Amino acid sequence: MYKIIACDLDETLLTTTDRKVSAKNVVAVKAARERGVKFVVATGRGFPSVSGTLAELGLLDLPNEYVISFNGGAITENAGNRLLHCVDMPFKTVEKLFKRALAYDVGIHVYTLDAVYGFRFTDNERAYLAGRMTVVERDDLNVDFLRGQRLIKILFVNPNQDYLRRIERELADITADVTVSFSSNRYIEFSPQGVDKGTGLLKLAEILNVKPEETIAIGDNFNDLSMIRAAGLGVGVANCVDGIKQDCNYITAATCDEGAVAEVINKFITEEFK
């Protein structure tokens, strides 16, 4: 029996049309929770940005309910956003990556524990983020103001995947001590070494005394791959990128716009109780 469902947000749980949780998914998540299954949002965003989704799911500010955020860099209990686990990124690492980013045609996000700062944003990036998260845009091109703050990750933005892969190769000389991943077909992300959604899921399972084989992970992109591999059941939604499909135990027939998460719950959770 599965006890935890870890689920990505964008292009997985949320629809692409209005970036909301569909009614079908809301009903299915409620049914899973009524059967004692934890439904855990697992996102690359910071935990302060997911309150709207938690409210839609009926999980906002509840005790004994959890979020995996920052691509596994933090685990919080929903009640009061209580921080249970967090891995910081050293300022020197963020600064080094930031300075190298300036040589490329990329926008930049820098995540602290409580805020996201954006640099060199385009209208396209602003439109993509609208309704997803709040970013404080900065005109200056340095991160000195972040010294002494808790930093979690940095990412670069460009919708050209080949260009991002080229950046990954060219930054290999400074990324030996970070985890590199890709998300939303527009981001290359840099997190502290060993941090990913898979380690985040396993850490939460340890905290809750749940076996790895009792977990489900649902995602659509490369930053979800680690938790898809770590879970007892790894699921890709129908619209997931081709590069993760071979590692999935199950691919949904439905896309994120068609209730893919509800399909998983109906097949692997509620059917078990019939």
C-alpha positions, 0 to 999 in steps of 0.5 A, a space after each residue: 500500500 502506498 503512503 506518500 504521493 510526491 507530485 510536481 506542480 507545473 505541467 503535472 498537477 497544475 493545468 497549463 491553461 489557468 495554472 490551477 488544480 483541476 476539479 478532478 484532481 482535487 476530488 482524487 487528492 481528497 479521496 487519497 487523503 481519506 485513505 490515509 495517504 499523504 499528498 505532498 507537493 514537490 516543487 522547484 519553487 520555494 515553499 512560500 509560493 505554493 500556498 495558493 495550490 495548498 489552499 485549492 487542495 485543502 492542505 493549507 496550514 494543516 499539521 502533519 501535511 508537508 511540502 518538498 520545495 527548492 527541488 528537495 532543498 527544503 521540507 516544511 510542515 504546512 502548519 506555519 510553514 515549519 521548516 523540518 529540513 533545509 540545505 543551504 548553498 554557500 554564497 561563494 557558489 552562488 556568486 561564482 555561478 552568477 558571474 559566469 551567467 552574465 556571459 550568456 544570454 540568460 535571465 537569472 533567478 536567485 532563491 533565498 529561503 524567503 524570496 526570489 530575486 530576478 535579473 535580466 528578465 524578458 517579457 516572456 519570462 514575466 508572462 511565464 511566471 505570472 500566477 506561479 510565483 512572485 519575483 523581486 526584479 533587480 537592475 543591478 548585476 551583482 549579488 553582494 546584497 545577499 551576503 549573510 542570507 540563507 541561499 538555496 539555489 540559482 537558475 538560468 533562463 532560456 527557452 532554448 534547451 540546446 543552449 542550456 545544455 551547452 551552458 551545462 557543458 561549459 560550466 563543468 569546471 565549476 559545477 563539481 560541487 553542485 547538482 545540475 538539473 533542468 525544468 519547465 523546458 526553460 531552466 537550468 538549475 543549480 542546487 547544493 551537491 546531493 540535493 534533488 527531489 529524490 533525496 527530498 522524498 526519501 528524507 521525508 519518508 524517513 521522517 514519517 517512517 515510510 518505506 521508499 517502496 511505499 511512495 509514489 512520485 509524479 512528474 513531467 521533467 528532468 528535475 523530477 527524474 530523481 524522485 521518479 527513480 527513488 519512489 516505489 512507483 515512478 510516474 510520468 504524465 502523458 505530456 512528460 519529456 521523452 528523456 524521462 519516460 524510460 525511467 517511469 514505471 507508469 505513463 498516464 494516458 491523461 495530460 496535466 490538463 486532463 487530470 493525470 494526477 487523478 488517473 494515478 490516484 484512481 488506479 493505484 490508490 482508490 482501486 486498492 480499497 475497492 
